[in-house]
Amino acid sequence: MSERSPFVATNYHPLPVTLARGEGSWVWDVDGRRYLDLLAGYSALNFGHRHPALIQAAKDQLDRLTLTSRAFNSANLAEFCRRLARFCGKEVVLPMNTGAEAVETGIKLARKWGYRVKGVPDGRAEIIVMKGNFHGRTSTIVSFSDDPDARDGYGPYMPGFVSVPYGDVQAVRAAITPHTVAVLFEPIQGEGGVLIPPDGFLRDLRGVCTEHDVLMIADEIQSGLGRTGLPFACDHEDVVPDVYLLGKALGGGIMPVSAVVSDASAMQVFTPGTHGSTFGGNPLAAAIGIAVLDLLEDGEMLENTKRLEPVLREGLEALPADKVTGVRVRGLWAGVDLADRTGRAYSEGLMARGVLCKDTHGRTVRFAPPLTIAEEDLRWALGELAAELG
């Protein structure tokens, strides 16, 4: 049963499968067929479907309090923010809901910091962004997208963004002006096909931002919270940005939870009434977020990811060379470029074999299994990937 309902807007083109149940790394469709999930909700399901500790935290909180609005304090909010700030090595957390809201908040923070702290003339702030970026789909964010599907037809576009080639620190340096307030980037471009920047790029970018008094804002919404085998993708070059943008896995695959995390020197620009969210930091979200941090701080998920990264890499690099033109792997995250078929066709073929994944940009397929995946399940999936290529 996979017919598209006439009542559902057609802004997505899902694979022809209707899922009804999930457990760990596996999901079942409405007819009872089982599939291995190698997409994990674009990293929202880093801990798999219905992780017992996360489900229990949500159930316990449902019996207490779900929402108060930020007009009042709630019991979990301070603890969640304290724990997340400590995990990030920062001082202050501003909780939101979706990843796009976190990005929008980061943009507002950078601009206001530029005016209030750096002394940029009002209305002149510029933010440097990267070509090929994907930070969300709001009207502000698509203003600096170069993906025609995301951008076309939504103008007029918001000014104040300067786009440079991804991974080119000299282009960043050349683009900086006295009005530059921030560089917004993904440490790995997930939607772009798991594109990994050149070695040293993040370290050099950190140096340029410090030199020119520019906020370094890392969108770790997909790449963070264990996906690459470390807490953050920036950690692979021992880089600490000024601002982390977090989401997806922070909600444990249960509800949308996002956050902007920085030191007080940046976050102080937000004062009562200048920014807010009805649901941001609600008691249920905070309880789930605390449980997510418990799992991350335990370290088991990160170790499993590090242990299985070479298994994923070796399996993908062993795919037929005449059928694959590129493979990129970091942690349990991979992009595979196909030579002679579309990513959509390949994804549909894998679906028929009981493996779920997602294409992007024509001939690229992304893989992002839950960090809890068993090695035998991963090896089975790699066998199906090879068999589908023939």
C-alpha positions as CSV (number, residue, x, y, z in Angstrom):
1,M,0.0,0.0,0.0
2,S,1.9,3.1,-1.2
3,E,-0.6,5.2,-3.1
4,R,-0.1,8.9,-2.7
5,S,-3.1,10.6,-1.0
6,P,-4.7,13.5,-2.8
7,F,-4.9,15.2,0.6
8,V,-1.2,15.3,1.1
9,A,0.7,18.2,-0.5
10,T,3.1,17.1,-3.2
11,N,6.2,19.0,-1.9
12,Y,7.8,15.6,-1.4
13,H,8.3,12.6,-3.8
14,P,8.7,9.7,-1.4
15,L,9.7,6.2,-2.3
16,P,6.6,4.0,-2.9
17,V,6.5,2.5,0.6
18,T,4.2,3.3,3.6
19,L,5.8,2.7,6.9
20,A,3.9,1.7,10.0
21,R,6.3,0.6,12.7
22,G,9.9,0.9,13.7
23,E,12.3,-0.7,16.2
24,G,16.0,0.0,16.3
25,S,17.5,0.0,12.8
26,W,14.5,-1.6,11.2
27,V,11.0,-0.4,10.0
28,W,8.0,-2.3,8.8
29,D,5.5,-1.2,6.2
30,V,1.7,-1.5,6.4
31,D,1.9,-5.0,4.8
32,G,4.4,-6.2,7.4
33,R,7.5,-6.2,5.2
34,R,10.7,-5.3,7.0
35,Y,13.3,-2.8,5.8
36,L,16.7,-1.7,7.1
37,D,16.7,2.0,7.6
38,L,19.9,3.5,6.2
39,L,18.6,7.1,6.2
40,A,17.7,7.5,9.9
41,G,15.5,10.6,9.3
42,Y,18.5,12.5,7.9
43,S,20.2,11.9,11.3
44,A,17.1,12.7,13.4
45,L,17.1,9.0,14.3
46,N,20.8,8.7,15.3
47,F,19.7,6.4,18.2
48,G,17.4,4.3,16.1
49,H,13.6,4.0,16.1
50,R,12.0,4.1,19.6
51,H,15.1,3.8,21.7
52,P,13.9,2.5,25.0
53,A,15.6,5.2,27.1
54,L,14.2,8.0,25.0
55,I,10.7,6.5,24.8
56,Q,10.7,6.1,28.6
57,A,11.8,9.7,29.2
58,A,9.0,10.9,26.9
59,K,6.4,8.7,28.6
60,D,7.5,9.8,32.1
61,Q,7.2,13.5,31.1
62,L,3.9,13.0,29.4
63,D,2.5,12.1,32.8
64,R,3.8,15.3,34.3
65,L,3.8,18.4,32.0
66,T,4.2,18.9,28.3
67,L,4.0,22.7,27.7
68,T,4.0,25.9,29.7
69,S,5.3,28.4,27.2
70,R,8.4,30.5,28.1
71,A,6.1,32.9,30.0
72,F,7.0,30.7,33.0
73,N,10.0,28.6,34.0
74,S,9.7,24.8,33.8
75,A,11.5,22.1,35.7
76,N,13.6,20.6,32.9
77,L,14.6,23.7,31.0
78,A,17.6,24.8,33.2
79,E,19.0,21.3,33.4
80,F,18.7,20.7,29.7
81,C,20.4,23.9,28.9
82,R,23.1,23.3,31.5
83,R,23.8,19.8,30.2
84,L,23.9,20.9,26.5
85,A,26.1,23.9,27.2
86,R,28.5,21.6,29.0
87,F,28.5,19.1,26.3
88,C,29.3,21.8,23.7
89,G,31.9,23.5,25.9
90,K,29.8,26.7,25.8
91,E,28.0,28.9,28.3
92,V,24.4,29.6,27.0
93,V,21.7,27.6,25.2
94,L,18.8,29.1,23.3
95,P,16.3,26.2,22.6
96,M,14.1,26.2,19.6
97,N,12.2,23.5,17.6
98,T,13.3,22.8,14.1
99,G,16.7,23.0,12.5
100,A,15.6,25.8,10.2
101,E,14.5,27.8,13.3
102,A,18.0,27.2,14.8
103,V,19.6,28.6,11.6
104,E,17.2,31.6,11.5
105,T,18.1,32.3,15.2
106,G,21.8,32.0,14.4
107,I,21.4,34.6,11.6
108,K,19.6,36.9,13.9
109,L,22.2,36.5,16.6
110,A,25.0,37.2,14.1
111,R,23.4,40.4,12.8
112,K,22.5,41.8,16.2
113,W,26.0,40.9,17.5
114,G,27.5,42.7,14.6
115,Y,25.5,45.9,15.3
116,R,25.7,45.8,19.1
117,V,29.2,44.4,19.7
118,K,31.3,44.7,16.6
119,G,29.9,48.1,15.6
120,V,28.7,47.4,12.0
121,P,26.3,50.1,10.8
122,D,22.7,49.2,11.2
123,G,21.3,47.3,8.2
124,R,24.7,46.6,6.7
125,A,25.6,43.3,8.2
126,E,26.9,40.6,5.8
127,I,27.1,36.8,6.4
128,I,29.4,34.6,4.3
129,V,27.9,31.3,3.3
130,M,29.0,28.4,1.2
131,K,28.0,27.3,-2.3
132,G,26.0,24.1,-2.3
133,N,24.8,24.7,1.2
134,F,21.6,23.4,2.7
135,H,20.4,25.0,5.9
136,G,16.6,24.7,5.6
137,R,13.8,26.0,3.5
138,T,12.5,29.3,5.1
139,S,12.3,32.4,2.9
140,T,15.5,33.8,4.5
141,I,17.5,30.6,4.1
142,V,16.5,30.0,0.5
143,S,17.7,33.5,-0.3
144,F,21.2,32.2,-0.1
145,S,20.7,28.8,-1.6
146,D,22.0,27.9,-5.0
147,D,19.7,24.9,-5.4
148,P,17.0,25.9,-7.9
149,D,14.4,23.5,-6.5
150,A,14.7,25.1,-3.0
151,R,15.1,28.7,-4.3
152,D,13.2,29.4,-7.5
153,G,9.9,31.1,-7.3
154,Y,10.3,32.4,-3.8
155,G,11.7,35.9,-4.4
156,P,12.2,38.7,-3.6
157,Y,15.2,37.4,-1.7
158,M,16.7,38.7,1.5
159,P,20.0,40.5,1.0
160,G,23.1,40.4,3.3
161,F,24.6,37.1,2.2
162,V,27.8,36.5,0.3
163,S,28.4,33.0,-1.2
164,V,31.8,31.5,-1.7
165,P,33.0,28.1,-2.9
166,Y,32.8,25.4,-0.2
167,G,36.1,24.4,1.3
168,D,38.0,27.4,-0.1
169,V,39.4,29.4,2.9
170,Q,41.1,32.0,0.6
171,A,37.7,32.8,-0.9
172,V,36.3,33.3,2.6
173,R,39.2,35.6,3.4
174,A,38.7,37.6,0.2
175,A,35.0,38.0,0.9
176,I,35.4,39.5,4.3
177,T,34.7,43.2,4.6
178,P,34.3,45.6,7.6
179,H,30.5,44.6,7.5
180,T,31.1,40.9,7.8
181,V,29.6,39.5,11.0
182,A,29.7,35.7,10.5
183,V,30.6,32.8,8.4
184,L,27.8,30.2,8.3
185,F,28.9,26.7,7.1
186,E,28.3,23.0,7.4
187,P,31.4,21.1,8.5
188,I,30.1,18.4,6.0
189,Q,27.5,19.2,3.4
190,G,25.0,16.5,4.0
191,E,22.3,17.4,1.5
192,G,25.0,18.0,-1.1
193,G,26.0,14.4,-0.9
194,V,28.1,14.1,2.2
195,L,30.7,16.5,0.9
196,I,33.8,16.6,3.1
197,P,35.9,19.8,2.9
198,P,39.7,19.6,2.4
199,D,41.9,18.7,5.3
200,G,42.7,21.8,7.3
201,F,39.8,23.9,6.0
202,L,38.0,24.0,9.4
203,R,41.2,25.0,11.2
204,D,42.1,27.6,8.7
205,L,38.5,29.0,8.8
206,R,38.7,29.2,12.5
207,G,41.9,31.3,12.2
208,V,40.4,33.6,9.6
209,C,37.3,34.2,11.7
210,T,39.3,35.0,14.8
211,E,41.7,37.3,12.9
212,H,38.8,39.4,11.5
213,D,36.5,39.3,14.5
214,V,33.9,37.3,12.7
215,L,31.5,34.7,14.3
216,M,32.2,31.2,13.2
217,I,28.8,29.5,13.0
218,A,28.7,25.7,12.5
219,D,25.5,24.1,11.3
220,E,25.9,20.7,12.9
221,I,22.2,19.9,12.6
222,Q,22.9,16.8,10.5
223,S,26.6,16.3,11.2
224,G,26.6,16.7,15.0
225,L,25.7,14.6,18.0
226,G,27.7,11.5,17.0
227,R,27.0,11.1,13.4
228,T,30.7,11.3,12.4
229,G,32.0,9.3,15.3
230,L,32.8,12.4,17.4
231,P,30.4,14.7,19.2
232,F,30.7,17.2,16.4
233,A,32.1,17.1,12.9
234,C,34.3,20.1,13.8
235,D,36.0,17.9,16.4
236,H,37.8,16.1,13.6
237,E,40.1,19.2,13.3
238,D,39.9,20.1,17.0
239,V,38.0,23.2,16.0
240,V,35.5,25.0,18.3
241,P,33.1,27.4,16.5
242,D,31.7,30.5,18.2
243,V,28.1,29.2,17.7
244,Y,26.7,25.7,17.3
245,L,23.4,25.1,15.5
246,L,21.9,21.8,16.6
247,G,18.8,19.9,15.8
248,K,17.5,16.6,14.4
249,A,19.1,14.0,16.7
250,L,18.6,16.3,19.7
251,G,14.9,15.3,19.6
252,G,15.7,11.6,19.7
253,G,13.5,10.9,16.7
254,I,10.5,11.7,18.9
255,M,9.8,15.4,18.4
256,P,11.5,18.4,16.9
257,V,14.2,19.9,19.3
258,S,16.9,22.3,18.2
259,A,19.2,24.8,19.9
260,V,21.7,27.6,19.3
261,V,24.7,27.2,21.7
262,S,27.3,29.9,22.2
263,D,29.2,31.8,24.9
264,A,27.4,34.6,26.7
265,S,29.5,37.2,24.9
266,A,27.5,36.4,21.7
267,M,24.2,35.4,23.2
268,Q,23.8,38.5,25.4
269,V,22.4,40.4,22.4
270,F,19.1,38.6,23.0
271,T,17.1,40.3,25.7
272,P,13.5,39.7,26.9
273,G,11.1,40.3,24.0
274,T,13.8,40.3,21.2
275,H,13.4,36.6,20.3
276,G,11.2,33.7,21.3
277,S,9.4,30.5,20.6
278,T,6.1,29.2,22.0
279,F,7.3,25.6,22.0
280,G,11.1,26.1,22.2
281,G,12.5,24.5,25.4
282,N,9.1,23.0,26.4
283,P,9.2,20.5,29.3
284,L,8.7,17.4,27.0
285,A,11.4,18.5,24.6
286,A,13.8,19.3,27.4
287,A,13.2,15.8,29.0
288,I,13.9,14.1,25.7
289,G,17.0,16.3,25.2
290,I,18.4,15.3,28.6
291,A,17.9,11.7,27.8
292,V,19.7,12.2,24.4
293,L,22.6,13.7,26.2
294,D,22.7,10.8,28.6
295,L,23.2,8.5,25.6
296,L,25.9,10.6,24.0
297,E,27.8,11.1,27.2
298,D,27.8,7.3,27.8
299,G,30.0,7.0,24.8
300,E,28.7,3.7,23.5
301,M,27.1,5.2,20.4
302,L,30.3,7.1,19.5
303,E,32.4,3.9,19.9
304,N,30.0,1.9,17.8
305,T,30.2,4.5,15.1
306,K,34.0,4.6,15.1
307,R,34.1,0.8,15.1
308,L,31.8,0.5,12.1
309,E,33.1,3.3,10.0
310,P,35.8,1.1,8.4
311,V,33.2,-1.6,7.7
312,L,31.1,1.0,5.9
313,R,34.0,2.5,4.0
314,E,35.5,-0.8,2.9
315,G,32.1,-2.1,1.8
316,L,31.3,1.0,-0.3
317,E,34.8,1.3,-1.8
318,A,34.5,-2.3,-2.9
319,L,31.4,-1.5,-5.1
320,P,32.0,-2.0,-8.8
321,A,34.4,0.7,-10.1
322,D,32.5,0.9,-13.4
323,K,29.2,1.6,-11.5
324,V,30.5,4.1,-8.9
325,T,32.4,7.3,-9.6
326,G,32.9,8.5,-6.0
327,V,32.6,7.5,-2.4
328,R,32.8,9.7,0.7
329,V,32.6,8.4,4.3
330,R,32.9,10.1,7.7
331,G,31.6,8.0,10.6
332,L,28.4,6.3,9.7
333,W,27.6,8.8,7.0
334,A,28.3,8.3,3.3
335,G,27.7,9.6,-0.1
336,V,28.0,7.5,-3.2
337,D,28.1,8.9,-6.8
338,L,26.7,6.6,-9.4
339,A,28.0,6.3,-13.0
340,D,25.1,5.0,-15.1
341,R,21.8,5.3,-13.2
342,T,20.0,7.9,-11.1
343,G,20.0,7.9,-7.4
344,R,16.3,7.6,-7.4
345,A,16.4,4.4,-9.5
346,Y,19.0,2.9,-7.3
347,S,17.1,3.8,-4.1
348,E,14.0,2.1,-5.5
349,G,16.0,-1.0,-6.4
350,L,17.4,-1.1,-2.9
351,M,13.9,-0.6,-1.4
352,A,12.8,-3.8,-3.2
353,R,15.7,-5.6,-1.5
354,G,14.6,-4.3,1.9
355,V,17.0,-1.4,2.3
356,L,15.9,2.2,2.6
357,C,18.1,5.2,1.6
358,K,17.7,8.5,-0.3
359,D,19.0,10.1,-3.4
360,T,20.2,13.7,-3.8
361,H,21.3,15.8,-6.8
362,G,20.6,13.3,-9.5
363,R,23.2,10.5,-9.3
364,T,24.2,10.6,-5.6
365,V,22.8,8.4,-2.8
366,R,23.2,9.1,0.9
367,F,23.5,6.6,3.6
368,A,23.1,7.4,7.3
369,P,22.2,4.4,9.4
370,P,21.3,4.7,13.0
371,L,24.4,4.8,15.2
372,T,23.1,1.8,17.0
373,I,23.1,-0.4,13.9
374,A,24.5,-4.0,14.4
375,E,27.6,-4.9,12.4
376,E,25.8,-8.0,10.9
377,D,22.9,-5.7,9.7
378,L,25.4,-3.2,8.1
379,R,27.3,-6.0,6.4
380,W,24.0,-7.5,5.0
381,A,23.0,-4.1,3.7
382,L,26.4,-3.6,2.0
383,G,25.9,-6.9,0.3
384,E,22.5,-5.7,-1.0
385,L,24.0,-2.5,-2.2
386,A,26.6,-4.4,-4.3
387,A,24.0,-6.9,-5.6
388,E,21.7,-4.1,-6.8
389,L,24.6,-2.6,-8.8
390,G,25.0,-6.0,-10.5
